[in-house]
Amino acid sequence: MTMFHQNLKSMNNEQLSILKDNYAELIVDGLDHKDMYRIVFDYLRSEIESSSEDELKEEISDMYGEDKWQELSQPAL
């Protein structure tokens, strides 16, 4: 371990949170649009994985209207 690392003190929770935000921002800044789209898609898809048909119908209809529900659900039926 270098002398620099020996002189570092542990971060408090706020400092660690700021470090994590800064690191996440660094990662995002290095992504292209295609990578960002894939990450967001994968996240959203995993979030709705456990949704039932009724839950999806309610959410889609509430947010986008009954016509959008019909449009999205037709290929699946």
JOSUL-V504753 format. One record per residue. RES is the residue in one small letter. PHI is phi in whole degrees, -180 to 180 (none if undefined). OMEGA is omega in whole degrees, -180 to 180 (999 if undefined). D_FIRST is the distance of its C-alpha to the first C-alpha in Angstrom with 1 decimal. Layout:
BEGIN
RES | PHI | OMEGA | D_FIRST
RES | PHI | OMEGA | D_FIRST
END
This chain:
BEGIN
m | none | -179 | 0.0
t | -79 | 179 | 3.8
m | -61 | 180 | 6.7
f | -59 | -178 | 8.1
h | -68 | -180 | 6.4
q | -68 | -178 | 6.9
n | -86 | 179 | 10.4
l | -73 | 174 | 11.3
k | -97 | 177 | 14.0
s | -65 | 179 | 15.3
m | -79 | 171 | 18.0
n | -82 | -176 | 21.5
n | -60 | -180 | 23.8
e | -66 | 179 | 25.3
q | -64 | 179 | 22.1
l | -64 | 178 | 20.9
s | -62 | 178 | 24.4
i | -64 | 177 | 24.4
l | -59 | 180 | 21.1
k | -63 | 176 | 22.9
d | -60 | -180 | 26.0
n | -63 | 180 | 24.3
y | -68 | 178 | 22.6
a | -61 | 178 | 26.0
e | -63 | 177 | 27.8
l | -60 | 180 | 25.6
i | -64 | -179 | 26.4
v | -62 | 179 | 30.1
d | -60 | -179 | 30.3
g | -88 | -178 | 29.4
l | -91 | 171 | 32.1
d | -90 | -176 | 35.6
h | -61 | -180 | 38.7
k | -64 | 178 | 39.2
d | -66 | 179 | 35.8
m | -62 | 178 | 36.2
y | -58 | -178 | 39.7
r | -63 | 179 | 38.5
i | -64 | 180 | 35.8
v | -65 | 179 | 38.4
f | -59 | -179 | 41.1
d | -60 | 179 | 38.9
y | -63 | -179 | 37.9
l | -63 | 180 | 41.6
r | -62 | 179 | 42.9
s | -69 | 179 | 40.7
e | -68 | -178 | 41.8
i | -97 | -178 | 45.4
e | -56 | -176 | 45.2
s | -89 | -179 | 46.5
s | -73 | 176 | 49.3
s | -82 | 177 | 52.8
e | -59 | -180 | 55.6
d | -63 | 178 | 57.1
e | -64 | 179 | 53.8
l | -65 | 179 | 53.3
k | -60 | -180 | 57.0
e | -64 | -178 | 56.7
e | -66 | -179 | 53.5
i | -65 | 180 | 54.7
s | -63 | 180 | 58.1
d | -66 | -175 | 56.9
m | -85 | -171 | 54.5
y | -125 | 179 | 56.4
g | 99 | -178 | 59.9
e | -62 | 179 | 62.0
d | -62 | 179 | 62.7
k | -68 | 176 | 59.0
w | -59 | 179 | 58.9
q | -60 | -179 | 61.9
e | -62 | -177 | 60.5
l | -73 | -173 | 57.1
s | -86 | -177 | 58.6
q | -59 | -180 | 61.4
p | -62 | -177 | 59.4
a | -81 | -175 | 57.9
l | -85 | 999 | 61.3
END
